[in-house]
Amino acid sequence: MLHPDEIYLILRDKTLLLELKEQINDYHISYFSMINEQLSLIDNALKVCNVDSFTMSK
């Protein structure tokens, strides 16, 4: 199980990646796959730790 501080950092990273993904323009389209891979890893880690959407919204 992750420590609450670790969960916070993971969720912060996820938020930052989602914001970055929204800002990417056509010149940086190659970063989409890398960002999507990182988001997938984060989602998998959260699932393994049973972090649900209620926890993520706090």
Secondary structure as the mmCIF struct_conf table of DSSP 4:
data_model
#
loop_
_struct_conf.conf_type_id
_struct_conf.id
_struct_conf.beg_label_comp_id
_struct_conf.beg_label_asym_id
_struct_conf.beg_label_seq_id
_struct_conf.end_label_comp_id
_struct_conf.end_label_asym_id
_struct_conf.end_label_seq_id
HELX_RH_AL_P HELX_RH_AL_P1 PRO A 4 GLN A 23
HELX_RH_3T_P HELX_RH_3T_P1 ASP A 26 HIS A 28
TURN_TY1_P TURN_TY1_P1 ILE A 29 SER A 30
HELX_RH_AL_P HELX_RH_AL_P2 TYR A 31 VAL A 48
TURN_TY1_P TURN_TY1_P2 CYS A 49 ASN A 50
HELX_RH_AL_P HELX_RH_AL_P3 SER A 53 SER A 57
#
